[in-house]
């Protein structure tokens, strides 16, 4: 899709199309950190004095700074709003979005990472399209970006492209992107076995204590495919709630499916070990 159509032609600047490989901590990261800290401290005139090309040349350090600010203890809606305003005020917003369709796959991947870290939700539709990019690095960057953004649109895009995403990467990303409501909906009506496995594993990765009872029900319910029941055992072990130990022990002793028995036994032993070590 033409980048000008995607940005409504509002930016006269061409998208950055090259990404360098700087060594050490690039200067742009130092500048970004200083400006971000200033903006979060209340400096309303703070301006990100860096071009999109500079940001795209050092995506890792810049992503760490922006993402770290949004994940910091106490960060909330105001932190998100402040960083959005900083990016828009600094006139790199459109160039970053335009770079999602750059010819260079390194640039596309870097743009996805930056848009995801900054949670530029207006870029999510374009990042969702990148899940079918021919370059695996770009696809991986798009998956991670949608995980950072979160929200219903991100979850729907991930599940629509589930076959293209490695199972554990899908589960990890769902654990980041999905809300409680999304998880509930996916558990009630998974699209297929793979979607069910990913959702169940995501519950474990979220440490979701509210899902212990439903997960135990899935583990014991022989109407579910064995792969989903095995995933439920793994999720229960990951959550680490000791109340699941007895149910897993019964499953390990009595279930006729050897894969489920083994998974339940491993999960039970893990919970027992955690109780001893506590």
VENPE-V142199 format. One record per residue. N is the residue number from 1. RES is the residue in one letter. SS is DSSP state (A for helix, B for strand, O for the rest). PHI is phi in whole degrees, 0 to 359 (999 if undefined). Layout:
# VENPE-V142199
n = {N/N}
res = {RES/RES}
ss = {SS/SS}
phi = {PHI/PHI}
This chain:
# VENPE-V142199
n = {1/2/3/4/5/6/7/8/9/10/11/12/13/14/15/16/17/18/19/20/21/22/23/24/25/26/27/28/29/30/31/32/33/34/35/36/37/38/39/40/41/42/43/44/45/46/47/48/49/50/51/52/53/54/55/56/57/58/59/60/61/62/63/64/65/66/67/68/69/70/71/72/73/74/75/76/77/78/79/80/81/82/83/84/85/86/87/88/89/90/91/92/93/94/95/96/97/98/99/100/101/102/103/104/105/106/107/108/109/110/111/112/113/114/115/116/117/118/119/120/121/122/123/124/125/126/127/128/129/130/131/132/133/134/135/136/137/138/139/140/141/142/143/144/145/146/147/148/149/150/151/152/153/154/155/156/157/158/159/160/161/162/163/164/165/166/167/168/169/170/171/172/173/174/175/176/177/178/179/180/181/182/183/184/185/186/187/188/189/190/191/192/193/194/195/196/197/198/199/200/201/202/203/204/205/206/207/208/209/210/211/212/213/214/215/216/217/218/219/220/221/222/223/224/225/226/227/228/229/230/231/232/233/234/235/236/237/238/239/240/241/242/243/244/245/246/247/248/249/250/251/252/253/254/255/256/257/258/259/260/261/262/263/264/265/266/267/268/269/270/271/272/273/274/275/276/277/278}
res = {X/X/X/X/X/X/X/X/X/X/X/X/X/X/X/X/X/X/X/X/X/X/X/X/X/X/X/X/X/X/X/X/X/X/X/X/X/X/X/X/X/X/X/X/X/X/X/X/X/X/X/X/X/X/X/X/X/X/X/X/X/X/X/X/X/X/X/X/X/X/X/X/X/X/X/X/X/X/X/X/X/X/X/X/X/X/X/X/X/X/X/X/X/X/X/X/X/X/X/X/X/X/X/X/X/X/X/X/X/X/X/X/X/X/X/X/X/X/X/X/X/X/X/X/X/X/X/X/X/X/X/X/X/X/X/X/X/X/X/X/X/X/X/X/X/X/X/X/X/X/X/X/X/X/X/X/X/X/X/X/X/X/X/X/X/X/X/X/X/X/X/X/X/X/X/X/X/X/X/X/X/X/X/X/X/X/X/X/X/X/X/X/X/X/X/X/X/X/X/X/X/X/X/X/X/X/X/X/X/X/X/X/X/X/X/X/X/X/X/X/X/X/X/X/X/X/X/X/X/X/X/X/X/X/X/X/X/X/X/X/X/X/X/X/X/X/X/X/X/X/X/X/X/X/X/X/X/X/X/X/X/X/X/X/X/X/X/X/X/X/X/X/X/X/X/X/X/X}
ss = {O/O/A/A/A/A/O/O/O/O/O/O/O/O/O/O/O/O/O/O/O/O/O/O/O/O/A/A/A/A/A/A/A/A/A/A/A/A/A/A/O/O/O/O/O/O/O/O/O/O/O/A/A/A/A/A/A/O/A/A/A/A/A/A/A/A/A/A/A/A/A/O/O/O/O/O/A/A/A/A/A/A/A/A/A/A/A/A/A/O/O/O/A/A/A/A/A/A/A/A/A/O/O/O/A/A/A/A/A/A/A/A/A/A/A/A/A/O/O/O/A/A/A/A/A/A/A/A/A/A/A/A/O/O/O/A/A/A/A/A/A/A/A/A/A/A/A/A/A/O/O/A/A/A/A/A/A/A/A/A/O/A/A/A/O/O/A/A/A/A/A/A/A/A/A/A/A/O/O/A/A/A/A/A/A/A/A/A/O/O/O/O/A/A/A/A/A/A/A/A/A/A/A/A/A/O/O/O/A/A/A/A/A/A/A/A/A/A/A/A/O/O/O/O/O/A/A/A/A/A/A/A/A/A/A/A/A/A/A/O/O/A/A/A/A/A/A/A/A/A/A/A/A/A/O/O/O/A/A/A/A/A/A/A/A/A/A/A/A/A/A/A/A/A/A/A/A/O}
phi = {999/296/294/292/298/289/258/62/68/277/245/282/278/288/292/295/229/221/229/274/231/291/256/71/274/293/298/297/294/297/295/299/299/296/290/298/299/295/298/289/276/109/281/289/261/300/230/282/276/212/273/299/299/293/295/290/281/222/296/302/299/292/300/299/291/292/297/297/295/284/263/296/304/90/291/213/300/294/298/300/298/299/291/298/297/299/294/294/295/271/63/252/304/294/295/295/293/299/289/295/244/297/292/280/297/297/291/299/295/296/296/297/298/290/296/293/299/278/55/280/296/288/265/297/295/283/292/300/297/288/294/252/299/293/266/297/295/292/299/295/298/294/300/296/295/295/297/293/291/67/100/301/298/295/297/297/294/298/289/292/245/303/293/272/250/306/304/289/294/298/296/299/292/299/298/272/272/277/274/302/295/297/299/300/295/292/287/286/218/293/293/197/298/298/297/296/299/299/293/296/297/298/301/295/295/280/62/278/297/292/263/300/296/299/294/296/298/296/300/270/274/286/285/283/300/303/299/289/294/298/299/296/298/298/296/297/294/292/297/81/282/295/295/273/298/297/296/292/296/297/294/296/273/243/290/283/274/297/292/292/303/295/296/294/297/299/295/297/296/294/294/297/297/299/293/292/285/291}
